[in-house]
Amino acid sequence: MNRPASTTPQNQAPDTLRSDARTIGLIGLAHGSSHFFHLLLPPLFPWLIKDFGYSYAELSVLVSLFFIVSGTGQAMAGFAVDRFGARPILFAALASFAVAGLIASTATGYPMLLAASFFAGLGNAPFHPVDFTILNKRVSPKRIGHGFSVHGLSGNIGWALAPVFMAGITTATGSWRTACFCGAMWALVVLAIMVLNRDALDDRAESANAAAKPAATAVDAPKEHPMAFMKLPSVWLCFSFFFWSTCALSAIQTFASPAMQAMYKLPLSVTALIVTGYMLCGAAGMVVGGFLVGRVQRLEKVISICMLGSAALLFLVGTGILPGMVAVVVASIAGVGTGLAGPSRDMLIKRAAPPGATGRVYGTVYSGLDLGFCLAAPVFGFMLDHHMNNAVFYGSAIALVLSVVSAVIVGDGVSKKNRATLAAA
């Protein structure tokens, strides 16, 4: 008697702790590497200015180009993942990072730096559809939440390590080119690890199961146009939340270090620790925030308190009244608030999404990140060029406050919807 195709081992997603942990760990490593390459060049801006004479405004275009390529490529990457599978796209993305690092290490001028940013953005584009496709298809349902948690934490760790890695190697060797070359080697090492463990990343393992599911689901699908969700105000409020919160993050990641060097007269090797501290504190806050999600009904209150606390700390740093090392610590601690708000933010978006449109809503609102990074970089770069160092911290604080306004409006809408549902029941 033939065994049904849907029960064969090769057609089932692994359901053991060991296989789940292996897949989650690999995706975490890959996602952390993608965030690392967000900051391949920004930590090196002071050295690039010294060698090439560029302004911060000119170098901020490199950041904008990265996120333009990443943002526009993200939508197209979803179709590529569906057609070719997530695993080969992941391999190509990591290879693109290696190319970016090699181009940067041999750059002789602005065009090559732009090319490095282009390939880094190209590599970053597919990571969300790739990562979530593999996690959903390879990790058992009872551990998928842990997979998402590790995915978020690994991104923060990648952001935290990049400035220390790039600025540290540059300081130790006296060459930013060596740092870029080491970044390329890191991408190749991660690629080799993924290739050697490619069986744990096979997202096509459930294809037979998917084909065996009843076709009746199409009958039950909503009759609305697939893009109807874009008419909902809550979607664009969530988008604006991501946009403003990312503007603040862009200021911290790219410009806080040189701004603090100018304000507090600390060496770059010390001020580079701001980004690392901010990201690590954010990761710690994210762990704690995950427990708050299931215990708090009005999530916008959690978001508001945390974000406003971070804004107050960044504003305090901007005043310049703190001792130098205390300012570094305070700016780092501001990351705790944004980390705490992270899980509540994602759950609030899920509650605001209409039934059957959660994936499309997440895809739309998350594009606010790319737009925020793209537009904020030239603004804050202009501030530094005109010696408005305090404004980097004031601006990031204001952006966090504006993100709170969006979250509160969305939360009120969700609360009213819930009350209406209870009344109807």
N, C-alpha and C positions, 0 to 999 in steps of 0.2 A: 504494500500500500504506500502510495507516494505521500510524503510529508508536505503540507501546504507551504508555499514559498514564504509566507509571512512569518513562519516559525523557524526558519533556518538561521543558524548562528550569524551568517554573514549579512542577514537582512534585519538584524535586531541591533538597536543601540545598546551598548554595554550597560549592565545594571549592577555592577559591583563597585565597591568602594575604591578599589585599586584603579580600575579603568576610568572611573569618573574623576578621581583625583589627578590621574595622569593627563586627561584631556583638559581639565580646568587649569592645571599648572602650565601646560603648554600654551594655552590661550592667554593666560595671565602674562607669561613671558613675552609673547608676541605683542600683546596690547601695551605692555610697559615699554617695549622697544619703540612702538609707534609714537607714544608720548615723548619719549626721549628725543626723537627726531624732530618734534615740534621745536625743540630748543637746540638744534645742531649749531645754528649761527648766532642767535641773539646773545648768548653769554660772551661771545667773542667780539661784540661790537666795539668795545673800547680799543682792542688791538687792531681791528680792521680800520678804525678811524686813524689810528697812529700810522699804520702802514700805507693806507691809500688816500687818506685825507677826506673821506666821505663824511657827510653830516648824518645825524641821527635820523632826520627826515628821509634822506636817501636810503639809508639802511633799513628803515621801517618798511619800505616797499618790498623788501625781501620777505618780511613777515606777511604782508598783504598778499603777495603772489602765492606763497605757500597755501594760505587758506582759501584763496580764489580757486586754485587748482583742486584742493581737497574738497571744497564745498560743492563745486560743480561736478567733480568726479564721483562724489558719494552716491548721487542718484543713479548715474550710469553703472556704477559698480554693482548695484543690486541686480540689474539685468544680467551682467556678466557672471555673477555668482550663480544665478538660476540656470544659466546656459552651460557653463563650464564646470560648475562646482566650486565650493569655497576654497578647497585645499590648494589648487594650482594658482588661484588668485592671491592667496596668502604668500605663497612662494615668490610670485612675481613682485608683490609689494615689498617684501624684505630685500629682494635683489635691487629694487629701485632705490631703497635707502642706501645700500652699499654704493651704488653709482653716485648718489648725491654726495656722500662723504668723500669719495675719490675725486670728484670734480672740485669740491670745495678745497681739498688739500692741495690742489695744483692751480688754484685760481690765480690769474694774473691781473684781474680787473673786474669791473662791475658785471659785464655780460656773463662771466663764468659763475659769479656768485648768484646771479639770477637763475642760471641753469641748475645750480645746486638746489636752490629753493624750489624750482619747478619739479625736479625729480623727487625731492623729499615730500612735496605736496601730493604728487602722483602716487607715491607709496602709501601715504596716509589715507587716501581717499577710500579704499575698500574695507578698512578695518572694522567698522561697525557692522555692515552686512555680513562680512566674513566671520567675525567672532560670534555674533549671535546665531548665525546659521549653524555653525559647528556645535556650539553649546546646546542649542535646542535639539539637535539631532543626535548628539553623542552622549549627553549627560542625562541620567535618570531623573524623572520628575521630582523625586524627593530631595535631590541635591542641586536642582537647577538654581535655587535661590542662592546657595553658596557660590555657584559659578558666577552669577551676576555680581555678587559681593566682591569676589576676588578680581573680577574684571575691572570694577571701578577702582579698587585699591591699587591694583597694579599700574593703572594709568597715573595715579598720583605719585607713586614711587618712581615711575619713569621721569615725570616732571622734576621730582626732587633730585634725582641722580644726575641729570644732564648738566646743570650748571657746575656742580662739583667736579664732574668728569672732565668737561670741556675746559673750564677755567683752571682746574687743578693741573691738568696735563700741560696746558699752555704755560702756566707759571713755572712748573717744574722743568720743562724742556726749553722754555724761551721761544716756543714756536707754536702758533695756533694751527699751522698746517699739520703738525704732528697730531694734534688733538682731533682734527677732522679725519685724518687717516685712521686713527684708532677707532673713531666712530664708525667708519666704514668696515673695519675689521669686526667690530661688535655685531653689526648687521649680518655679516657673513657667518659668524659663529652661531647666531640665533637661527639663521636659515639652515645651517647644517644640522642643528638640533631638531628642527621641524622636519627636515627630510628623513632623518634617521628614525623619527617617531611618527612617520606619516600615517601609519595604520590607525593611530589614535585620533587623527584629524579627518578621517574619511567621512564626509558629510553625505555621501551617496548611499550609505549603508541602509537607510530606511526607505530608499526609493520604491522598493517592492511593496513595503507596507503602505506607503502613501498611495500607490496605484491600486492596492486592494481595498481601500476604503470605499464605502458606498458612494455612488455618484449623486445620491439624493441631497448632498449638502448644497449643491448648486440651486436646488429648488428652494431650500430654506434661506438662501442668501438674501440680504436686504435688496430692495428694488431701487434704492437710491443710487444716484450717479456716484462712482468711486471717489470723485473729488468734491462731493457735497459737503464733507466735513470742513472744508476750507471756508465755508460761510459762517462758521461758528466763531463768535467773538472770543470764546475761551481759548481757542487754538492760537489766535494771534496774541492774546495776552500772555500765554505760556511762551510763545516765541519771543515776545519782548522781554520776558523774565530771563530767558537764556541769553538774549542779546546784551542786556545791561550787566548781568553778573559776569559774563565773559569779558566785557570791556574792562571791568575791574581786575579780572584775572590777567588780562593782557598787560595791563599796567604793571602789575607785580612781577610777572614772569620776565618781561623784556626790559623794563626801564627802572624798576625799584633799586636795583643794585647800583647803577651809575648815579642815580638821583641821590641815594643815601651817601655815596662816596663824596659827592659835592657838598652835601648838607652837613655831614658829620665828620668829614676828613678821615674816613677809614679806608684802608687798602681794599682794592677790588677783591682780593682773595677772601676777605672777611665779609664784605657786603654781598658777595655771591651766595653766601649761606642763607640769605633771606628767602630766596626761592626754595631752597632745600627745606628750610625750616617750615615755611608756609605750607608746602606740599605734604610734609610728614605730619604736621599738626592737622592738616585737612584729612589725611588718611585715618588718623586716630579718631577725629570727630565723626568720620563716616561710619566707623565701627559702632560707636555709641549711638549714632543717629539711626542705625538699622533697628535697634531695639525700641526706639521711640515710635517708629512708624506704626507698629501694631497696638500701641497703647494710647495714642492720641487721635481724637476724632477731627479736631480743627487743626489740620496740618499747617495752614497758613500762619497760625500763631507761633508754631515752632520755627518756621522759616523766618518770620519777622524778627523774633527775639534774637536768633542766631546771626542773621545778616546785619541787623542794626548794631549788635555788639561788635562785629568785625569792622563795620564802618567807623564806629567810634574809635577803635584802636588805630586804624589807619589814619584817621584825621589827627589823632594825637601825635603820631609819628611825623605827620606833615608839618606840625607846628615848630618842630626843631628844638623843643625845649628839653628833650630827654638826653641823657648821656648816650654816647655813641653805641656801646654794646647793648644797653638797655633798649634802645630803639630797634636794634636787630631782633632782639627777643620779642618785643611787643609786636612788631610787624609779623613775625613768625606765628605768634599765638593767634593772630587774626584769622589764620587758616582754620582754626578749630571751629569757628562759627560757620564758615562756609561748608566745611565737611559735615557738621551736624545737620545742616539744612539739606544736604544732598539727597538722602533717601526719602525724606518727606517731600522734597521737590518732585522726584520721580513718581511717587505714589499720587501726589496731587494731580499730576498730568494724566495719570491713568484714570483717576476718578472723573476728570473733566472730559475725557474722550468718550464719544458716543459708541454704543455697542457695535462691534465689528469693524471699528476704524482705529483701534489702538495703535497698530503698527504704523499706519499712515500718519497718525497724529505725532507719534514719537519721531518719525522721520522728518516731519516738517518742523517741529519745534526745535529739534536738535540742530537743524541747519542754522538756527540763531547763533550757535557757538561759532561757526565758521565766519558768519557775517560780523559778529562782534570782534573777533580777532583781526579780521581784515580791515575794518574801519577804525578801530581804536589805535592800532599801531601808528599810523601817520599823525594822529592827533597828539598822542603822548610823545612821539618823536619830535614834533614841532615844539612842544613845551620844553624838552630838554635842550634843544638847539638854542632856545631863547632864555636859557638859564632859569626856567620856571620849575625848579626842582620840587618845591613844595606842592605844586599843582598836580604832580604825578600821584601823590597820596590823597590830596583833596579830591581829585577827579575820580579815583577809584572808590573813595568813600561815597561820593554822590551817586556813582553808578550802582553801588549796592543798595542805596536807599531807593532808587528808582525801581530796582528789581523787586523790592519788597512791596511797592505799590501795586505792581502787576500781580504778585502772588496773592495779596489780600483780596483784590477784585475777583480773581479766579476762585479763591476759597469761598467767598460769599456766594458766588454763583453755584458752586458745588453744594454748599450747605442748603441753599434754597431748593435745589433740585432734590436733595435727599428728603427735605421736609415735605415737598409736594408728593414724593413717592409714598411716604408713610401715610400722608393724609388720604391718598387714593386707596391705599390698602385697607 
